[in-house]
Amino acid sequence: MIKKIDHIAIAVQNLETALETFRNVLGCDPGSIRVEEVPSENVRVAFIPVGDTKIELLEPMSEESPISKFLAKNGDGMHHIALETSDVENEVERLQSQGVQTLGQPKEGAGGKKIVFLHPKQTNRVLLEFAQKKH
């Protein structure tokens, strides 16, 4: 079951520059921002809390990163919307039974969450991520 929007992700060329911009725009406490590397996705991320959700800034760690390829094609901008679920595996089974494709199998993402992406060709060209908190 989908619980809420977990975060909205924005691909950026330079994490520090984007962080400064979003800190100023949102007026948030720098101490509330979490930055980490996500080896499974080959990105550095920053999570900025906004009420009950977050904005995630994604910076590629190498040219092979999917985010690097996205930036080369599209430039900085909206990348995906993540939806929180209590059971990623169950959601994958449910969607596959309806013919919805995922981009790979569930894996570990930022914050140790279990994540899976849905193919954007089946979701009106919007990349959706399902994310399940660590237990």
N, C-alpha and C positions, 0 to 999 in steps of 0.2 A: 504494500500500500504506500502510495506517495504521501508524505507528511507535509512538506513545505518546500519552498525554494531554498536550497542550501547556500548557493552562491551564484553570482554572475561573473563570468571570466572574460578578461580583456587581454588580448595579446599585445605585448609591448617590446620595442627594440631595446629599451634601456630601463631596467627596473628602478634604479635610484631616481631618475628624472620623473618617471611616472608616479612613483611614491610621493615625491615632493608635491606634484600637481594635485594628486588625490587627497593628500593630507590637508593642503590648503583649501581645496574646494569643499571637502567634507568637514573640516574643522575638528578632526579627530586627534586624540591623544596618541603621540608616536609610540608610547608604551603598550598600546592595545593592538598594535600591528604585529602579526606573526610572519616571519620570513623563513623559508626552508627550501631545500633542494629535493626534487622528486626524481630519483634516478630512473624509475620505470617509465617516465614520460620525458626524461632528458630536459627538464626545465627547472628554473628557480621561480618560486612563487612568493607572493606577499598577499596575506589575507587582511583586509581592512573591514572591521565590523561596522555594519550599518543597521541599527535596530536588531531585528531577529535574523538577519541574513548577513552576507559578506560580499564584498567585491574582491575578486581574485585577480591579481596582475600576474601574467605569465611571461617570463623571459627565457628564450632558448639558451641552453648551455653549450650547444654546438650546432654546426650547420646541418647535422643529421636529425636534429629535433623536428618533430612534426610542427612545432610552433615556428621554427625557422622557415620552414616551407610555406606555412600559412602567411607569415609576415612578408615573404618575398612576393607572394601572389597578391595579397590584399592590403599590406601595410598594417599599422597599428589599428586596433579596433576590437569590437565585440567578437568573442570566440565561441563561447558556449554558455548554456544555462544548466546548472546542476540541481537536481531534485533529490531531496533526502528520502530514503526509504528504509524500512526496518529490515528488509531482506532482499538484497540484490539478486541472489540466486533465484528466488521465487519470481521476481519481476522478469528476469531473463527468460525463464520457462514460460511465463504467461505471454510475454511478447512474441517469443518464437512460435508459440502455438497459434498466434494470430498472423504469422508471416513477417513480423518485424525483425530486421537484421540488427545485430549488434556488431560493433567494430572490435572483434576479438572477444576474449573471455574476461570475466571479472579478475581484477588484479588490485594490488595495493597502490593507493594514491597518496596524496598529501594528507598529513595528519594520521596516517595509518588506516584511513578509510578504505573499504572495499569499493571499487568503482568499475563501471562499464559505460561505454559510450554507445549511443544508437546511431545508425547510419542516417546522415542528414537528408539523403534522397527520399527517405520515407517519413520525414518529419518536417515537411515544407521548408527544406534547406536550413533548418535550425539544428545545430549540433546539441544534442541533449546528453547529459551525463546523469547516471543514477549513482548515488553515493550512500553507503551504509557506514554509520559510525562504528568504531572499534568497540567491542564489548569488554 
